[in-house]
Amino acid sequence: MAVRDHYALGQFCWVDLTSRDMAESRQFYQRLFRWQSVDRGPESDAPYCHFQLQGMTVAGLGQMSQELVRKRVSATWNSYIHVEDIQAACAQATELGGTVTVPVTKVEEAGWLAFIRDPTGAQVGLWQKDQHFGAELHQDFHCFCWNELCTRNIDQAAEFFTQMFGWEYAEYPSQVGKHYVVRHRGEECSGLLQMDQRWGEMPPNWLIYFAVRNVDITVDQVRQLGGYVLVHPFDIEEGRLAVVADNQGAMFDLVQMNDAPAS
């Protein structure tokens, strides 16, 4: 169990789902991961809740705007990187060739968020904490354990994030293309993967991995709940992996690690 009480600059600290229908998403993930949900207070301007596991916050859920719902935009899982000065981080991203897609926004007493797009086209969130520092439980079963950038220019993306956060990389053997593991502050925390023609027209994006005890069983549960299997379970050196989407089209990975604890 990885219980957290803080995150350092450049670490992934939070994930949340932008949903077309919050009630439907609650039911899907409560059944899939045995999460509980806790609504944000009545002072909230937009519907949002926290998913909890073992009484600890693990992820968030927010309602998509009606304009995007009308445009039939798929639900999306979002990754957030902890920063200490979000205004400065946005300015730096722009100087390095990135784009601020969502300007700095105060989220009540929780903190400040923004979204940037790196020079290769993938969007990621930035988070500066106030009262909410991020996930209290991380890298445990049914929690997010890895964030991976799928990009068509891995070296350009690597240079951008090195300058932003000081990330370092180790090239890692992969069955699907050039792959870097990110090393930051003594942790292997995320990855970068080179996209090729096999990805079709899929745009660059950050994928979130959730740890499970048994990938094959969880994939069957995704199907039963109305979700989709995008890449069927396959073996990797560390364990077993699958790519799925929920019943509103939000894509995520399921990973089963060989060295996972028994409990």
GUKE-713656 format. One record per residue (C-alpha): residue in three letters; x, y, z. Coordinates in nm, 3 decimals. Layout:
BEGIN
("ALA"; (X; Y; Z));
...
This chain:
BEGIN
("MET"; (0.000; 0.000; 0.000));
("ALA"; (0.139; 0.343; -0.100));
("VAL"; (-0.021; 0.603; 0.125));
("ARG"; (0.078; 0.959; 0.032));
("ASP"; (0.061; 1.289; 0.216));
("HIS"; (0.238; 1.501; -0.045));
("TYR"; (0.385; 1.505; -0.396));
("ALA"; (0.699; 1.677; -0.519));
("LEU"; (0.741; 1.908; -0.817));
("GLY"; (0.708; 1.709; -1.138));
("GLN"; (0.531; 1.405; -0.988));
("PHE"; (0.190; 1.287; -1.107));
("CYS"; (-0.041; 1.360; -0.816));
("TRP"; (-0.398; 1.321; -0.936));
("VAL"; (-0.626; 1.171; -1.200));
("ASP"; (-0.988; 1.249; -1.273));
("LEU"; (-1.256; 1.157; -1.520));
("THR"; (-1.452; 1.411; -1.722));
("SER"; (-1.782; 1.228; -1.770));
("ARG"; (-2.080; 1.273; -2.000));
("ASP"; (-2.305; 1.134; -1.725));
("MET"; (-2.170; 1.139; -1.369));
("ALA"; (-2.434; 0.903; -1.229));
("GLU"; (-2.352; 0.642; -1.492));
("SER"; (-1.976; 0.680; -1.434));
("ARG"; (-2.017; 0.646; -1.057));
("GLN"; (-2.198; 0.318; -1.103));
("PHE"; (-1.942; 0.185; -1.353));
("TYR"; (-1.634; 0.251; -1.138));
("GLN"; (-1.796; 0.168; -0.807));
("ARG"; (-1.869; -0.177; -0.949));
("LEU"; (-1.539; -0.217; -1.134));
("PHE"; (-1.296; -0.098; -0.866));
("ARG"; (-1.518; -0.109; -0.554));
("TRP"; (-1.473; 0.264; -0.513));
("GLN"; (-1.698; 0.480; -0.296));
("SER"; (-1.786; 0.835; -0.402));
("VAL"; (-1.807; 1.152; -0.196));
("ASP"; (-1.963; 1.467; -0.341));
("ARG"; (-1.792; 1.801; -0.319));
("GLY"; (-1.977; 2.050; -0.101));
("PRO"; (-2.295; 2.236; -0.204));
("GLU"; (-2.088; 2.551; -0.269));
("SER"; (-1.941; 2.386; -0.580));
("ASP"; (-2.000; 2.563; -0.909));
("ALA"; (-1.975; 2.240; -1.110));
("PRO"; (-2.070; 1.882; -1.014));
("TYR"; (-1.763; 1.693; -0.890));
("CYS"; (-1.692; 1.409; -0.653));
("HIS"; (-1.397; 1.216; -0.513));
("PHE"; (-1.364; 0.841; -0.547));
("GLN"; (-1.235; 0.673; -0.233));
("LEU"; (-1.090; 0.335; -0.149));
("GLN"; (-1.032; 0.217; 0.208));
("GLY"; (-1.143; 0.564; 0.318));
("MET"; (-0.868; 0.736; 0.115));
("THR"; (-0.912; 0.954; -0.192));
("VAL"; (-0.786; 0.793; -0.514));
("ALA"; (-0.939; 0.984; -0.807));
("GLY"; (-1.196; 1.243; -0.911));
("LEU"; (-1.508; 1.261; -1.127));
("GLY"; (-1.649; 1.571; -1.293));
("GLN"; (-1.938; 1.648; -1.527));
("MET"; (-1.863; 1.743; -1.888));
("SER"; (-2.020; 2.068; -2.007));
("GLN"; (-2.350; 2.034; -2.190));
("GLU"; (-2.194; 2.189; -2.500));
("LEU"; (-1.939; 1.905; -2.520));
("VAL"; (-2.208; 1.647; -2.443));
("ARG"; (-2.411; 1.779; -2.737));
("LYS"; (-2.102; 1.743; -2.957));
("ARG"; (-2.084; 1.377; -2.849));
("VAL"; (-1.734; 1.412; -2.706));
("SER"; (-1.615; 1.095; -2.534));
("ALA"; (-1.548; 1.089; -2.162));
("THR"; (-1.180; 1.137; -2.080));
("TRP"; (-0.940; 1.044; -1.801));
("ASN"; (-0.703; 1.333; -1.714));
("SER"; (-0.356; 1.321; -1.554));
("TYR"; (-0.221; 1.603; -1.333));
("ILE"; (0.140; 1.691; -1.249));
("HIS"; (0.218; 1.865; -0.921));
("VAL"; (0.370; 2.214; -0.954));
("GLU"; (0.460; 2.469; -0.690));
("ASP"; (0.386; 2.783; -0.897));
("ILE"; (0.124; 2.711; -1.161));
("GLN"; (0.141; 3.055; -1.323));
("ALA"; (0.517; 3.021; -1.370));
("ALA"; (0.476; 2.665; -1.500));
("CYS"; (0.228; 2.779; -1.764));
("ALA"; (0.459; 3.061; -1.870));
("GLN"; (0.751; 2.819; -1.893));
("ALA"; (0.548; 2.571; -2.098));
("THR"; (0.468; 2.846; -2.347));
("GLU"; (0.833; 2.953; -2.370));
("LEU"; (0.930; 2.590; -2.444));
("GLY"; (0.688; 2.562; -2.735));
("GLY"; (0.385; 2.427; -2.552));
("THR"; (0.036; 2.576; -2.534));
("VAL"; (-0.188; 2.659; -2.239));
("THR"; (-0.523; 2.504; -2.332));
("VAL"; (-0.704; 2.575; -2.003));
("PRO"; (-0.580; 2.882; -1.813));
("VAL"; (-0.511; 2.877; -1.442));
("THR"; (-0.837; 2.823; -1.257));
("LYS"; (-0.901; 2.828; -0.881));
("VAL"; (-1.095; 2.524; -0.766));
("GLU"; (-1.249; 2.658; -0.447));
("GLU"; (-1.025; 2.572; -0.151));
("ALA"; (-0.874; 2.266; -0.316));
("GLY"; (-0.610; 2.437; -0.532));
("TRP"; (-0.544; 2.564; -0.883));
("LEU"; (-0.550; 2.375; -1.211));
("ALA"; (-0.443; 2.440; -1.569));
("PHE"; (-0.396; 2.228; -1.879));
("ILE"; (-0.104; 2.252; -2.118));
("ARG"; (-0.035; 2.085; -2.453));
("ASP"; (0.326; 1.982; -2.513));
("PRO"; (0.490; 2.056; -2.851));
("THR"; (0.397; 1.706; -2.977));
("GLY"; (0.027; 1.765; -2.916));
("ALA"; (-0.063; 1.579; -2.593));
("GLN"; (-0.254; 1.758; -2.319));
("VAL"; (-0.178; 1.716; -1.949));
("GLY"; (-0.303; 1.887; -1.634));
("LEU"; (-0.102; 2.090; -1.384));
("TRP"; (-0.205; 2.109; -1.019));
("GLN"; (-0.096; 2.351; -0.744));
("LYS"; (-0.235; 2.243; -0.411));
("ASP"; (-0.416; 2.443; -0.150));
("GLN"; (-0.612; 2.202; 0.072));
("HIS"; (-0.607; 1.911; -0.175));
("PHE"; (-0.260; 1.774; -0.256));
("GLY"; (-0.375; 1.480; -0.469));
("ALA"; (-0.440; 1.108; -0.431));
("GLU"; (-0.398; 0.976; -0.077));
("LEU"; (-0.359; 0.619; -0.203));
("HIS"; (-0.138; 0.557; -0.506));
("GLN"; (0.028; 0.258; -0.674));
("ASP"; (-0.200; 0.011; -0.499));
("PHE"; (-0.472; -0.219; -0.632));
("HIS"; (-0.753; -0.024; -0.799));
("CYS"; (-0.549; 0.297; -0.783));
("PHE"; (-0.361; 0.479; -1.057));
("CYS"; (-0.006; 0.350; -1.066));
("TRP"; (0.147; 0.483; -1.390));
("ASN"; (0.098; 0.763; -1.643));
("GLU"; (0.231; 0.721; -1.994));
("LEU"; (0.261; 0.964; -2.282));
("CYS"; (0.188; 0.818; -2.626));
("THR"; (0.345; 1.058; -2.875));
("ARG"; (0.465; 1.070; -3.235));
("ASN"; (0.787; 1.250; -3.138));
("ILE"; (0.921; 1.092; -2.821));
("ASP"; (1.251; 1.281; -2.815));
("GLN"; (1.089; 1.622; -2.857));
("ALA"; (0.846; 1.541; -2.576));
("ALA"; (1.130; 1.414; -2.355));
("GLU"; (1.325; 1.737; -2.400));
("PHE"; (1.018; 1.946; -2.317));
("PHE"; (0.947; 1.765; -1.990));
("THR"; (1.312; 1.758; -1.890));
("GLN"; (1.319; 2.136; -1.913));
("MET"; (0.983; 2.166; -1.737));
("PHE"; (1.041; 1.927; -1.447));
("GLY"; (1.394; 1.787; -1.462));
("TRP"; (1.278; 1.442; -1.569));
("GLU"; (1.546; 1.188; -1.662));
("TYR"; (1.495; 0.887; -1.887));
("ALA"; (1.610; 0.532; -1.940));
("GLU"; (1.529; 0.361; -2.269));
("TYR"; (1.332; 0.045; -2.203));
("PRO"; (1.271; -0.255; -2.429));
("SER"; (0.914; -0.258; -2.560));
("GLN"; (0.706; -0.479; -2.785));
("VAL"; (0.525; -0.180; -2.936));
("GLY"; (0.792; 0.083; -3.006));
("LYS"; (1.059; 0.309; -2.860));
("HIS"; (0.990; 0.349; -2.490));
("TYR"; (1.139; 0.568; -2.216));
("VAL"; (1.089; 0.521; -1.843));
("VAL"; (1.085; 0.849; -1.651));
("ARG"; (1.305; 0.868; -1.343));
("HIS"; (1.235; 1.158; -1.112));
("ARG"; (1.335; 1.218; -0.751));
("GLY"; (1.437; 0.859; -0.705));
("GLU"; (1.117; 0.709; -0.848));
("GLU"; (1.022; 0.550; -1.178));
("CYS"; (0.695; 0.735; -1.212));
("SER"; (0.583; 0.741; -1.574));
("GLY"; (0.674; 0.659; -1.931));
("LEU"; (0.696; 0.792; -2.285));
("LEU"; (0.603; 0.571; -2.582));
("GLN"; (0.666; 0.636; -2.951));
("MET"; (0.351; 0.607; -3.166));
("ASP"; (0.378; 0.474; -3.521));
("GLN"; (0.146; 0.390; -3.811));
("ARG"; (-0.013; 0.109; -3.613));
("TRP"; (-0.184; 0.371; -3.396));
("GLY"; (-0.382; 0.502; -3.692));
("GLU"; (-0.519; 0.854; -3.648));
("MET"; (-0.522; 0.848; -3.268));
("PRO"; (-0.390; 1.182; -3.137));
("PRO"; (-0.104; 1.198; -2.884));
("ASN"; (-0.236; 1.145; -2.533));
("TRP"; (-0.154; 1.054; -2.174));
("LEU"; (-0.278; 0.708; -2.070));
("ILE"; (-0.351; 0.619; -1.707));
("TYR"; (-0.274; 0.272; -1.571));
("PHE"; (-0.478; 0.121; -1.289));
("ALA"; (-0.331; -0.172; -1.096));
("VAL"; (-0.545; -0.485; -1.063));
("ARG"; (-0.494; -0.833; -0.920));
("ASN"; (-0.606; -1.013; -1.234));
("VAL"; (-0.623; -0.839; -1.572));
("ASP"; (-0.831; -1.107; -1.745));
("ILE"; (-1.100; -1.108; -1.478));
("THR"; (-1.113; -0.726; -1.472));
("VAL"; (-1.141; -0.712; -1.852));
("ASP"; (-1.442; -0.943; -1.832));
("GLN"; (-1.595; -0.710; -1.572));
("VAL"; (-1.539; -0.411; -1.802));
("ARG"; (-1.736; -0.594; -2.075));
("GLN"; (-2.015; -0.688; -1.837));
("LEU"; (-2.049; -0.322; -1.730));
("GLY"; (-2.087; -0.205; -2.090));
("GLY"; (-1.726; -0.102; -2.151));
("TYR"; (-1.495; -0.193; -2.437));
("VAL"; (-1.177; -0.395; -2.479));
("LEU"; (-0.941; -0.204; -2.708));
("VAL"; (-0.632; -0.424; -2.664));
("HIS"; (-0.690; -0.771; -2.526));
("PRO"; (-0.474; -0.887; -2.233));
("PHE"; (-0.116; -0.971; -2.324));
("ASP"; (0.198; -1.058; -2.133));
("ILE"; (0.475; -0.808; -2.069));
("GLU"; (0.802; -0.860; -1.883));
("GLU"; (0.656; -0.712; -1.564));
("GLY"; (0.320; -0.889; -1.576));
("ARG"; (0.008; -0.856; -1.790));
("LEU"; (-0.158; -0.558; -1.957));
("ALA"; (-0.481; -0.461; -2.136));
("VAL"; (-0.627; -0.140; -2.278));
("VAL"; (-0.998; -0.078; -2.220));
("ALA"; (-1.258; 0.198; -2.228));
("ASP"; (-1.553; 0.256; -2.000));
("ASN"; (-1.914; 0.268; -2.118));
("GLN"; (-1.873; 0.635; -2.217));
("GLY"; (-1.551; 0.583; -2.416));
("ALA"; (-1.290; 0.694; -2.159));
("MET"; (-0.976; 0.491; -2.227));
("PHE"; (-0.742; 0.353; -1.959));
("ASP"; (-0.498; 0.067; -1.903));
("LEU"; (-0.520; -0.225; -1.665));
("VAL"; (-0.194; -0.373; -1.538));
("GLN"; (-0.122; -0.681; -1.332));
("MET"; (0.232; -0.687; -1.192));
("ASN"; (0.428; -1.005; -1.129));
("ASP"; (0.573; -0.866; -0.806));
("ALA"; (0.248; -0.723; -0.670));
("PRO"; (0.181; -0.788; -0.298));
("ALA"; (-0.059; -1.067; -0.215));
("SER"; (-0.288; -0.848; -0.006));
